[in-house]
Amino acid sequence: MAENGASDKRASAGPERTSARPEPPEGTPCWVDAQLPDVEAGKRFYGELFGWTFDEPEEGAVRARLDGEPVAALVRKTDGRMPTVWTVYFHTPDAVAQAGRVRAGGGQIVTPPHPVGDQGISALAAGPDGAVFALWQPDRHPGFGRRHEPGTFAWAELYTRDTEAANAFYGDLLHDALFGPDADPDFGRAPLAGVFPAEMPPHFLVHFLTEDVEAALGAVARLGGRVRVPPFETSYGGVAVVSDGQGASFALLQR
């Protein structure tokens, strides 16, 4: 997702609504996508690493599935100035209202709320520290078909220089998902300095679950990716930070 601005025509593939599901609390991580220069290369990498299969491309994006259920999307970058990144989407029933809360809390709206076909309404935002994330108001496409299983989304960690300020901003913005009566958070905050070099900008790191992080690291290397941070322990499991062959970073999480 572009940290220096993105077109409101940015492609995004979401999962189709196949059955009625209860709506998650506002602020729940509900989707992830990767902005890549070469989607076909991304399909080879993630298909081998996680066992994903892929739908036919649609407007530069392909939907990834695991055992037939949607788990992520790979999106072709339309501007070479855009970063090659994984982006997390947070559920909202009202993207316009939530965008207003982002601004009121000191964040920015990079791309205002806009419809993505008949899938839903998307907005690209940044927190006060500059970390970029997205909002998703579903229509036909509610979010993950599977998660918390090997090869699927398991966690999003915000690495920031000021965790207290982040707690204040996101604690309000994502209050229901973090503190509501049915809260089961998939989102944490941590200081950058504990894991990354001082020059690394604040960012969200998408985590995918794996049964064997060491084996997954071997697969990443074999497929042309890189290990960015070797395995370390967190309060939510063992984590290693890697990147695919095009430079999009993500984490492998073993619980």
Beta strands, then each sheet from edge to edge (+ up, - down):
strand 1: 29-36
strand 2: 53-54
strand 3: 61-66
strand 4: 69-76
strand 5: 86-91
strand 6: 108-116
strand 7: 120-126
strand 8: 132-138
strand 9: 153-160
strand 10: 187-191
strand 11: 203-209
strand 12: 226-234
strand 13: 237-243
strand 14: 249-254
sheet 1: 2+ 3- 4+ 1+ 5- 8- 7+ 6-
sheet 2: 10+ 9+ 11- 14- 13+ 12-
end
